[in-house]
Amino acid sequence: MEDRLSALQRRLGYTFGDPVLLQRALTHRSFGADHNERLEFLGDAVLSLAISALLYERFGASAEGDLTRVRAHLVREESLHRVALTLRLPEVLRMSEGEGRGGGAQRPSILADATEAILGAVFIDSGFDAARALVQRLFGDVIHATDADTFSKDAKTELQEWLQARKLPVPTYRILATRGQAHAQTFELECTVPALGLAEHGEGRSRRTAEQEAARRMLDTLKSTDRPGSPLRS
C-alpha cells in the first residue's frame, strides 16, 4: 500500500508532509471512523474557489453567469470521476470488504468524493496555494480547451424550462417602444410571467436581443426569490 501511495503522490505532483492526511482522504466511511467525509466537505469548497480563480483568469471577457455554468460543468461528479480514474484512485481507496465486493471502488460518487477529499487534505497540509496548484494540474488542460460560450444556455429557453419545471405557464413578450432610424433601431421590450405577477424590461439592437435581456433579468429575479419560505415555494 505504501508503494501505491508513493506512486499516487507522484501522479499528483505533490508529496504530503503528513501522509496520514492522504490515507484519510482515501478512506471510505465503510472502512472506519477516521474516514474522508470531513476532508471531502473542505475539498469541495477549495475546488470551487480554485476553479473560480482559474476561470476568472482564463475568461476575462465572460459574464458571471457564463463563468458559473462552466464552473458547474467542471466540478460536477462526472468531471471529478474522470480525474479520479486518471489518478487511478480505485487502486488505493480503503473501504469495507462488503463495499468493495459491491463495486464501491468504481462508483463515480465515491471516487468524486475522494478526489475532493484529496484537495481538502492538501489544503490542510500546505495551504490554499498548494491546493490551487494541484487543481491547475488536474483541470488546467480542460479549462484551457474550454469555450465559455459552449455552456451558455439561451436565456429564453432557460426561462421557459425553469417555469415549466414548476408547472407555470410560459412567459409573454411585448414590444414597448422602438427608437432610432430603421438601420439603427433600439427595441424596448417587456417580459411578463402573469401567473406570478412579474415583469422585466430588456433593450437591444434587435427584438431577439431585447427578449434575451428581458428573459435574463426575469431569470435573475425568479432565482433570487426561489428559496424556502418565498412566495414561489409556498
C-alpha positions as CSV (number, residue, x, y, z in Angstrom):
1,M,0.0,0.0,0.0
2,E,2.9,2.3,0.8
3,D,4.3,1.9,-2.7
4,R,0.8,2.7,-4.2
5,L,0.5,5.9,-2.1
6,S,4.0,7.0,-3.2
7,A,3.0,6.4,-6.8
8,L,-0.2,8.4,-6.3
9,Q,1.8,11.3,-4.9
10,R,4.0,11.2,-8.0
11,R,0.8,11.3,-10.2
12,L,-0.5,14.2,-8.1
13,G,2.8,16.1,-8.3
14,Y,2.6,16.7,-4.6
15,T,4.2,15.0,-1.6
16,F,2.4,15.2,1.7
17,G,4.2,16.4,4.8
18,D,1.7,14.4,6.8
19,P,1.0,11.1,4.9
20,V,-1.9,10.3,7.3
21,L,-3.9,13.1,5.6
22,L,-3.7,11.3,2.3
23,Q,-4.6,8.0,3.8
24,R,-7.6,9.6,5.5
25,A,-8.6,11.2,2.2
26,L,-8.7,7.8,0.6
27,T,-10.8,6.1,3.3
28,H,-14.5,5.5,2.8
29,R,-16.8,5.7,5.8
30,S,-17.4,1.9,5.5
31,F,-13.8,1.3,6.5
32,G,-13.8,3.0,9.8
33,A,-14.4,6.2,11.9
34,D,-11.4,8.0,10.5
35,H,-12.9,8.5,7.0
36,N,-12.8,11.2,4.4
37,E,-16.1,12.9,4.6
38,R,-14.9,16.0,6.5
39,L,-12.0,16.4,4.1
40,E,-14.4,16.0,1.2
41,F,-16.5,18.8,2.7
42,L,-13.5,21.0,2.8
43,G,-12.2,20.0,-0.6
44,D,-15.5,20.9,-2.2
45,A,-15.0,24.5,-1.1
46,V,-11.3,24.5,-2.1
47,L,-12.1,23.1,-5.5
48,S,-14.9,25.7,-6.1
49,L,-12.6,28.6,-5.2
50,A,-9.6,27.4,-7.1
51,I,-11.7,26.7,-10.3
52,S,-13.4,30.1,-9.9
53,A,-10.0,31.8,-9.8
54,L,-8.7,29.9,-12.8
55,L,-11.8,30.7,-14.8
56,Y,-11.6,34.3,-13.8
57,E,-8.1,34.4,-15.3
58,R,-8.9,32.3,-18.4
59,F,-12.1,34.1,-19.4
60,G,-11.5,37.7,-18.8
61,A,-14.4,38.9,-21.0
62,S,-17.1,36.4,-19.9
63,A,-20.1,37.3,-17.8
64,E,-20.6,36.0,-14.3
65,G,-23.4,33.7,-15.5
66,D,-21.2,32.1,-18.1
67,L,-18.4,31.5,-15.6
68,T,-20.9,29.9,-13.2
69,R,-22.1,27.5,-15.8
70,V,-18.5,26.5,-16.8
71,R,-17.6,26.0,-13.1
72,A,-20.7,23.8,-12.6
73,H,-19.6,21.7,-15.5
74,L,-16.0,21.3,-14.2
75,V,-16.9,20.5,-10.5
76,R,-19.7,18.0,-11.2
77,E,-19.4,14.4,-10.3
78,E,-18.7,13.3,-13.9
79,S,-15.7,15.5,-14.2
80,L,-14.3,14.5,-10.8
81,H,-14.8,10.9,-11.6
82,R,-12.7,11.2,-14.8
83,V,-9.9,12.9,-12.7
84,A,-10.1,10.1,-10.2
85,L,-9.7,7.5,-12.9
86,T,-6.7,9.4,-14.3
87,L,-5.2,9.3,-10.8
88,R,-6.0,5.6,-10.5
89,L,-7.8,6.1,-7.2
90,P,-9.6,2.8,-7.4
91,E,-6.2,1.1,-6.6
92,V,-5.7,3.0,-3.4
93,L,-9.2,3.5,-1.9
94,R,-9.8,1.9,1.5
95,M,-13.3,0.6,2.2
96,S,-15.0,-2.4,3.8
97,E,-14.9,-5.8,2.1
98,G,-18.6,-5.6,1.5
99,E,-18.4,-2.2,-0.1
100,G,-15.5,-3.4,-2.2
101,R,-17.3,-6.5,-3.4
102,G,-20.3,-4.3,-4.4
103,G,-18.1,-2.3,-6.7
104,G,-17.6,0.7,-4.4
105,A,-14.1,1.4,-5.7
106,Q,-15.5,2.0,-9.1
107,R,-18.6,4.0,-8.1
108,P,-18.4,7.6,-9.5
109,S,-19.8,9.2,-6.4
110,I,-17.2,7.6,-4.1
111,L,-14.4,8.4,-6.5
112,A,-15.5,12.0,-6.9
113,D,-15.7,12.4,-3.1
114,A,-12.2,11.0,-2.7
115,T,-10.9,13.5,-5.3
116,E,-12.3,16.4,-3.3
117,A,-11.0,14.9,-0.1
118,I,-7.5,14.8,-1.5
119,L,-7.8,18.5,-2.3
120,G,-9.0,19.2,1.3
121,A,-6.1,17.2,2.6
122,V,-3.6,19.2,0.5
123,F,-5.2,22.4,1.8
124,I,-4.6,21.3,5.4
125,D,-1.1,20.0,4.7
126,S,0.2,23.1,2.8
127,G,-2.5,25.7,2.4
128,F,-4.5,27.1,-0.5
129,D,-1.7,27.9,-2.9
130,A,-0.6,24.3,-3.0
131,A,-4.2,23.1,-3.4
132,R,-4.8,25.6,-6.2
133,A,-1.7,24.4,-7.9
134,L,-2.9,20.9,-7.8
135,V,-6.3,21.9,-9.2
136,Q,-4.5,23.6,-12.0
137,R,-2.5,20.5,-12.8
138,L,-5.6,18.3,-12.7
139,F,-8.0,20.7,-14.6
140,G,-5.7,23.1,-16.4
141,D,-5.8,21.3,-19.8
142,V,-9.6,21.0,-19.7
143,I,-10.0,24.7,-18.7
144,H,-7.6,25.8,-21.5
145,A,-9.6,23.8,-24.0
146,T,-13.0,25.0,-22.8
147,D,-15.0,27.6,-24.6
148,A,-17.3,29.5,-22.2
149,D,-19.9,30.0,-24.8
150,T,-20.4,26.3,-25.1
151,F,-22.1,26.3,-21.7
152,S,-24.2,29.4,-22.2
153,K,-27.8,28.5,-22.4
154,D,-30.2,30.7,-24.4
155,A,-31.9,32.8,-21.7
156,K,-35.4,32.5,-23.2
157,T,-35.0,28.7,-23.3
158,E,-33.7,28.6,-19.8
159,L,-36.6,30.7,-18.5
160,Q,-39.2,28.6,-20.3
161,E,-37.6,25.4,-18.8
162,W,-37.5,27.0,-15.4
163,L,-41.2,27.8,-15.5
164,Q,-42.3,24.5,-17.0
165,A,-40.4,22.6,-14.3
166,R,-42.6,24.4,-11.8
167,K,-45.7,23.8,-13.8
168,L,-46.1,27.5,-14.6
169,P,-47.2,29.0,-17.9
170,V,-44.6,30.2,-20.3
171,P,-43.7,33.9,-20.3
172,T,-45.0,36.5,-22.7
173,Y,-43.0,39.2,-24.6
174,R,-44.3,42.6,-25.7
175,I,-42.6,45.4,-27.5
176,L,-43.0,48.7,-25.6
177,A,-41.1,51.0,-27.8
178,T,-38.9,51.2,-30.9
179,R,-36.4,54.1,-31.1
180,G,-34.0,55.3,-33.8
181,Q,-33.7,55.1,-37.5
182,A,-34.5,51.9,-39.3
183,H,-30.9,51.0,-39.8
184,A,-30.0,51.6,-36.1
185,Q,-33.1,50.8,-34.0
186,T,-33.3,50.1,-30.3
187,F,-36.1,47.9,-29.1
188,E,-37.5,48.1,-25.6
189,L,-39.4,45.0,-24.6
190,E,-41.3,43.6,-21.6
191,C,-41.2,40.0,-20.4
192,T,-44.0,39.0,-18.1
193,V,-44.9,36.0,-16.1
194,P,-48.6,36.6,-15.5
195,A,-49.0,33.7,-13.1
196,L,-46.5,35.4,-10.7
197,G,-47.4,39.0,-11.5
198,L,-43.8,39.7,-12.5
199,A,-42.5,41.9,-15.4
200,E,-38.9,42.8,-16.5
201,H,-37.7,45.0,-19.3
202,G,-34.9,44.5,-21.8
203,E,-33.3,46.6,-24.5
204,G,-31.3,45.7,-27.6
205,R,-30.5,46.5,-31.2
206,S,-32.8,43.7,-32.3
207,R,-36.0,42.2,-30.9
208,R,-34.2,39.0,-30.2
209,T,-31.5,40.7,-28.2
210,A,-34.1,42.7,-26.2
211,E,-36.0,39.5,-25.5
212,Q,-32.9,37.7,-24.3
213,E,-32.0,40.6,-22.0
214,A,-35.6,40.7,-20.5
215,A,-35.6,36.9,-20.1
216,R,-32.2,37.0,-18.3
217,R,-33.4,39.7,-15.9
218,M,-36.6,37.7,-15.3
219,L,-34.5,34.6,-14.5
220,D,-32.3,36.6,-12.1
221,T,-35.5,37.8,-10.3
222,L,-37.0,34.3,-10.1
223,K,-33.9,32.6,-8.9
224,S,-33.3,35.2,-6.2
225,T,-36.7,34.5,-4.8
226,D,-36.8,30.8,-5.3
227,R,-35.8,29.7,-1.8
228,P,-37.7,28.1,1.2
229,G,-40.3,30.5,2.6
230,S,-40.6,32.6,-0.5
231,P,-43.8,33.0,-2.5
232,L,-42.5,30.7,-5.2
233,R,-42.2,27.9,-2.6
234,S,-45.5,28.4,-0.8
